[in-house]
Amino acid sequence: MEPLGMSTVLLVICISCLLLSAVWKRGAQGKGKMPPGPTPLPLIGNALQLKGKPLDQALRKISEQYGPVFTLYFGMDPAVVLYGYEAIKEALIDHGNDFAGRARMPLTERTGGEKGIVFSNGENWKQIRRFILSTLRNFGMGKKSIEERIQEETRYLLEKFHDTKGQPFDPHNLFGCATANVICSIVFGKRYEYNDEKFQTLITATNEDNELFNSFWGQLYNAFPVLMDLIPGPFQRMVKNSMKRRDIVLEEAEEHRATLDPNSPRDFIDCFFIRMDQEKQNETFELTMENMVACSLELFGAGTETTSTTLRYGFLILQKYPEIEEKVQEEIDRVVGRSRMPSMADRGQMPYTDAVIHEIQRFVSLSPMSVPHSVVKDTSFRGYVIPKGTTVMPALISVLYDGKEFPNPTEFDPGHFLNKDGTFRKSNYFVPFSAGKRNCAGEGLARMELFLFFTSILQNFKLKPLMDPQDIDLSPLEGRMDNCPQPYKFRVIPR
């Protein structure tokens, strides 16, 4: 064997020994404290227990053996999994303060993830979350002003649908542009043409980062950040994309600062600057330029891809079940008609449509394991002691797929959200936005977008799949942390 080859082998052996030692030490430290779980393998942890079967089935099998609170190893790192409604409610709501931390995510740390609202912790997170919630409320979260912005963007989206002239098209980019423009109107105070170069740069960079974060590569990086930094990979692109997006926000911020009227804020950035100026003597104040950029990018990233993916998945589902599409359109015609756009005031009179949209979100289970939490201190929970900083993963899919609350949970059935008399049925098990102190801050905005986009498109168009509905595959793409639909094209015909 060549000397170089021998050196490489020795290096691999040394690294492997170090990793095995680290796993052993972590396991020893947690013995008798952490919840039980399947024995992890060196380096790969419990990957084999989760591989080769749907996530809900894999987690249910582990839970049947170890209970609703168990430990899994993702690489070398242990994570406490909360399985089922009662365990998740008890942790995230009843003991919400203890479980309000955000788990360390090395991949996001490369792009400044400690700022903003999604991945920050402590006082920074508390101040940012309060500010974002109050600002969204002031700009009409659940009120008319944001509804009008969504309706305006809906008109542009409908024009793009008409432009397809009945020809097959992939809706991915159109849905992405529409949802992104809603966020742009809130953050920047304006919308962009869909072919605008800056706008497309922002969308492309955001989509690439989201895809990488949720991919196998992203999972591998979070499990072995030190090793992954030593080998070539796609992670440098994520850093470059982050800089592109940051430059766009800073350019907008400079324009806003130059034309700022403290008495008449136009958008999120104006509100941020006004609050910064009011608190500039406060040394404990966390609303800084770094946080402004991070929050703007997070609002754009979280508010674009999640809603866009839900729309794509939803319209694929409706193609598979044309009878459901017809019932929704009958309700739209009866309540709204064809002469005006749907509004949020209509939702209370449209229980079937509301049930279909809820069922899409339940069935899709877009973020099956939520964004990982962590405990902020050594936490006693159900007879165990979870050490401070330990990752906690609420298995939202275990609640959304609960067989007692939703009979035949793997089947798409709007009846899951309907009472026997046809009225809408609320459920505490509807948790696509998570629960507790770390639930999605943009939940109200997302619900409004989904209702208005879905109803407006179905009011105007009939969906035409390119294959027999029975052959449409609703299974998500494999190898991702989130649930995304298979790529597809379809046709739309004006009604």
Secondary structure, 3 states (H helix, E strand, C coil): CCHHHHHHHHHHHHHHHHHHHHHHHHHHHHCCCCCCCCCCECCCECHHHHCCCCHHHHHHHHHHHHCCEEEEEECCEEEEEEECHHHHHHHHHHCCCCCCEECCCHHHHCCCCCCCCCCCCHHHHHHHHHHHHHHHHHCCCCCHHHHHHHHHHHHHHHHHHHHCCCCCECCHHHHHHHHHHHHHHHHCCCCCCCCCHHHHHHHHHHHHHHHHHCCHHHHHHHHCHHHHCCCCCCHHHHHHHHHHHHHHHHHHHHHHHHCCCCCCCCCHHHHHHHHHHHCCCCCCCCCCHHHHHHHHHHHHHHHHHHHHHHHHHHHHHHHHCHHHHHHHHHHHHHHCCCCCCCCHHHHHHCHHHHHHHHHHHHHHCCCCCCCCEECCCCEEECCEEECCCCEEEEEHHHHHCCCCCCCCCCCCCHHHHECCCCCECCCCCCCCCCCHHHCCCCHHHHHHHHHHHHHHHHHHEEEEECCCHHHCCCCCCCCCCCCCCCCCCEEEEEC
